[in-house]
Amino acid sequence: MLRRLVCLAVVATLGVATPAHAAAVTETGTVGWIADGDTPRVDVHGDGTSELKSIRVIGIQAMEQTTYSPTPSKRRGECHALAATARVEQMVKAGGAKVRLTALKASSRSGDRALRSVAVKIDGKWQDVGLDLVSRGLALWLPFSGEWTWDQRYLAAAKAAAAAHRGLYDTDSCGAGPAQNAGLTVSVSYDPPGSDAGNLNGEWIRVHNPSSSAVSLAGWWVRDSAYRRYVLPKGATVAAGGSLTVHVGSGRNTATDYYWGLPQPIFTNVDPANHGYGDGGYLFDPQGDLRAWQIYP
């Protein structure tokens, strides 16, 4: 009950306007349906068509949905994915299906989707959909290059959700997993010496096991705040009192060091002068529970 009251108290603070004053583009639209927690399908007003366009919500990453449908019973997805979709649907319905879309750059895109912050007006107040999901722990905070206006607010909301173990940060919300009481922790090396691109293996995510028993991590996976993930192979084990490190670049796996094999760095540096406000590293167990994380700085 206490956790529920804390969650409601946080959500009650979200009736603040999206910082549209910092946006170069502001549009309105009517939502047709919600594809997933970070992608509404919107008829954008004034574009000369009634076509529904996929809008990628700035600043968040919901868990992956595998079956998309306007009918909730037909949807399928990873743990927490459907809850995020349902929450966006609830907010949009409360706002009469009308949304405000804002961005620093009209050209900002994620693949073929326009990148926009999405807000709905509920009881006369604009409410930020992305902030709501991050505050509830229904989405990870995901910084987008060039669209930094929301980052500091979302960073604070993500840390508060993690501290309160809401949503994703409830480590057994998908069911009790393996080594549930091991107390695993995660740390991230996001700004290695020299050029990040020239020192890919200096970027890493490390899993520490403070318990007195070894923990098999076969089938577990690590990720940054975007969709990129590395699934640990059969035989991967973190020793009692030991650590296992996944390096971003290429190399030969050992008992304690694994290599993601990516061609470029992935963890956003903390560089406020250039609007770099941080990122996160995450460890999930095979059933989809988020078991350990570091949201930095």
C-alpha positions in Angstrom: 0.0 0.0 0.0 2.8 2.4 0.8 4.4 1.9 -2.6 1.1 2.6 -4.3 0.6 5.8 -2.3 4.2 6.9 -3.3 3.4 6.2 -6.9 0.2 8.1 -6.8 1.9 11.1 -5.2 4.5 11.2 -7.9 2.0 10.9 -10.7 0.0 13.7 -9.1 3.0 16.1 -9.8 3.0 15.4 -13.5 0.4 18.0 -14.5 3.0 20.4 -15.7 3.3 21.7 -19.2 5.8 20.1 -21.6 8.5 22.7 -22.2 7.0 23.7 -25.5 8.7 27.1 -25.2 12.0 25.3 -26.0 10.6 23.6 -29.1 11.2 24.6 -32.7 8.2 22.7 -33.9 4.7 22.3 -32.2 2.0 20.3 -33.9 -1.3 18.9 -32.9 -3.0 15.6 -33.9 -5.7 13.1 -33.2 -4.6 9.6 -32.1 -6.0 6.7 -34.0 -4.5 3.9 -31.9 -1.5 3.1 -29.8 1.0 0.7 -31.4 3.1 0.4 -28.3 4.2 2.4 -25.3 6.5 4.7 -27.2 4.7 4.8 -30.6 1.2 6.3 -31.0 -0.4 6.4 -34.4 -1.4 9.9 -35.1 -3.3 11.9 -37.7 -1.1 15.0 -37.6 -3.3 18.1 -38.2 -2.4 20.4 -41.1 -0.3 17.9 -43.1 -3.0 17.7 -45.8 -3.8 14.0 -45.2 -5.8 11.9 -42.8 -3.1 9.2 -42.8 -2.1 7.8 -39.4 1.6 8.3 -38.8 3.8 6.5 -36.3 5.2 9.0 -33.8 8.3 7.9 -31.8 8.0 9.5 -28.4 11.2 11.4 -27.4 13.0 10.4 -24.3 11.7 7.0 -23.5 12.1 3.3 -24.4 9.2 0.9 -23.6 9.8 -2.8 -23.4 9.3 -4.5 -26.8 5.9 -5.5 -28.0 5.7 -8.3 -30.5 2.1 -8.2 -31.6 0.5 -4.8 -32.3 -3.3 -4.3 -32.4 -5.9 -1.7 -31.5 -7.5 -4.5 -29.6 -5.8 -5.0 -26.3 -6.6 -8.7 -26.0 -4.6 -9.3 -29.2 -1.4 -7.7 -28.1 1.6 -9.6 -27.0 5.0 -8.5 -25.8 7.8 -8.6 -23.2 7.1 -8.1 -19.5 5.9 -4.5 -18.9 5.4 -3.8 -22.6 1.6 -4.2 -22.5 1.3 -2.1 -19.3 3.1 0.8 -21.0 0.8 0.6 -24.0 -2.3 0.5 -21.8 -1.1 3.5 -19.8 -0.6 5.6 -23.0 -4.0 4.5 -24.2 -5.6 5.5 -20.9 -4.0 9.0 -21.0 -4.9 9.6 -24.6 -8.5 8.6 -23.9 -8.7 11.0 -21.0 -7.4 13.7 -23.3 -10.1 13.1 -25.9 -7.5 11.5 -28.3 -6.0 15.0 -29.0 -2.2 15.4 -28.6 0.4 18.0 -28.8 3.6 17.1 -30.5 6.8 19.0 -29.9 10.5 18.8 -30.8 13.6 20.9 -31.0 14.1 19.9 -34.7 11.3 19.3 -37.1 13.6 16.9 -38.9 14.3 14.7 -35.9 13.5 11.0 -36.7 14.0 7.5 -35.5 14.1 5.4 -38.7 10.9 6.3 -40.6 9.1 7.8 -37.5 9.1 11.5 -36.6 10.6 12.1 -33.1 8.2 14.1 -30.9 7.5 14.7 -27.3 3.8 13.8 -26.8 1.4 15.6 -24.3 -2.3 15.3 -23.7 -4.6 17.8 -22.0 -6.4 16.3 -19.0 -8.6 18.5 -16.8 -7.2 21.6 -18.5 -3.5 20.7 -17.9 -1.0 19.4 -20.4 0.5 16.2 -19.2 3.7 14.8 -20.6 3.2 11.2 -21.7 6.9 10.3 -21.6 7.4 11.7 -18.2 4.4 9.8 -16.9 5.7 6.5 -18.2 9.3 7.1 -16.9 7.9 8.1 -13.5 5.8 5.0 -13.2 8.7 2.8 -14.2 6.9 1.7 -17.4 9.7 2.9 -19.7 13.4 3.5 -19.5 14.8 7.0 -19.9 16.4 7.2 -23.4 18.3 10.3 -24.4 18.1 11.1 -28.1 20.9 13.1 -29.8 19.8 16.6 -30.6 16.5 16.3 -28.6 17.8 17.2 -25.1 15.1 19.4 -23.7 13.5 16.6 -21.6 16.6 14.8 -20.5 17.2 16.3 -17.1 13.6 16.0 -16.1 13.4 12.4 -17.3 16.7 11.5 -15.6 15.4 12.6 -12.3 12.1 10.8 -12.8 13.9 7.5 -13.8 16.1 7.7 -10.6 13.0 8.3 -8.5 11.2 5.3 -10.0 14.3 3.1 -9.5 14.7 4.2 -5.9 11.0 3.4 -5.2 11.2 0.1 -7.2 8.2 1.0 -9.3 7.3 -0.9 -12.5 10.4 -2.2 -14.3 12.5 -1.6 -11.2 10.5 -4.1 -9.1 12.9 -6.9 -9.6 10.4 -9.8 -9.3 7.4 -8.1 -10.9 7.5 -10.7 -13.7 7.7 -13.5 -11.2 10.5 -14.9 -9.0 13.6 -15.4 -11.1 16.8 -17.3 -10.8 19.2 -16.3 -7.9 16.5 -13.8 -6.8 18.3 -13.0 -3.6 21.9 -12.7 -4.9 21.9 -8.9 -4.8 23.6 -8.5 -8.2 24.7 -5.0 -9.1 25.6 -3.3 -12.3 28.2 -0.6 -13.1 28.9 1.2 -16.4 32.1 2.5 -17.9 30.7 5.2 -20.2 33.6 7.5 -20.8 36.9 5.5 -21.2 40.3 7.2 -21.6 40.9 8.7 -25.0 38.4 8.6 -27.8 35.3 6.5 -27.1 35.3 5.3 -30.7 39.0 4.4 -30.5 38.6 2.5 -27.2 35.4 0.5 -27.6 36.4 -2.1 -25.0 37.0 0.6 -22.5 33.2 1.0 -22.6 31.6 -1.8 -20.6 28.8 -2.9 -18.4 29.9 -5.0 -15.3 27.8 -7.4 -13.2 29.0 -7.9 -9.6 27.9 -10.7 -7.4 28.3 -9.9 -3.7 26.7 -13.2 -2.6 28.5 -16.3 -1.4 27.3 -18.5 -4.3 28.1 -18.3 -8.0 25.3 -17.3 -10.3 24.7 -18.6 -13.8 24.0 -15.7 -16.2 23.3 -17.9 -19.2 20.4 -16.4 -21.1 20.5 -13.2 -19.1 21.0 -10.0 -21.1 22.5 -6.6 -20.7 21.5 -3.4 -22.6 21.8 0.3 -22.7 18.7 2.5 -22.7 18.1 1.9 -26.4 17.0 -1.5 -27.8 20.5 -2.8 -28.2 21.1 -5.9 -26.0 23.7 -8.6 -25.5 22.5 -12.1 -24.4 25.1 -13.9 -22.3 25.9 -17.4 -23.7 25.7 -20.8 -22.2 28.3 -21.2 -19.5 28.4 -17.5 -18.5 28.8 -17.4 -14.7 29.6 -14.7 -12.2 31.6 -16.1 -9.3 30.7 -15.6 -5.7 32.1 -12.2 -4.7 33.3 -11.8 -8.3 32.4 -9.8 -11.4 31.6 -10.4 -15.1 32.3 -7.7 -17.6 30.7 -7.2 -21.1 32.8 -5.0 -23.3 31.2 -3.0 -26.1 33.8 -3.9 -28.7 35.2 -7.2 -30.1 37.5 -9.8 -28.5 37.7 -13.4 -27.3 35.3 -14.3 -24.5 36.8 -15.6 -21.2 35.3 -16.7 -17.9 35.1 -13.1 -16.7 35.1 -10.9 -19.9 32.6 -11.0 -22.8 32.5 -9.0 -25.9 29.4 -7.4 -27.5 31.1 -6.9 -30.9 29.6 -3.5 -31.6 31.3 -1.1 -34.1 30.7 2.1 -32.1 30.3 3.3 -28.6 26.8 3.2 -27.1 26.8 4.8 -23.7 26.1 8.5 -23.8 28.7 10.6 -22.0 27.9 13.1 -19.3 28.7 16.4 -21.1 26.1 19.1 -20.1 27.9 21.8 -22.2 26.9 19.7 -25.2 23.6 18.5 -23.8 24.9 15.1 -22.8 23.0 14.3 -19.5 23.8 10.6 -19.1 22.3 7.2 -19.9 22.0 3.8 -18.2 23.1 0.2 -18.2 20.7 -2.6 -17.3 20.7 -6.4 -16.5 17.6 -8.5 -17.2 17.0 -12.2 -16.3 15.7 -14.7 -18.8 12.0 -14.0 -17.9 12.3 -10.3 -18.5 12.8 -8.9 -15.0 15.1 -6.0 -14.6 17.5 -7.2 -11.9 20.2 -4.6 -11.7 20.9 -1.2 -13.2 23.0 2.0 -13.1 21.4 5.2 -14.3 24.1 7.8 -14.4 25.3 10.3 -13.5 
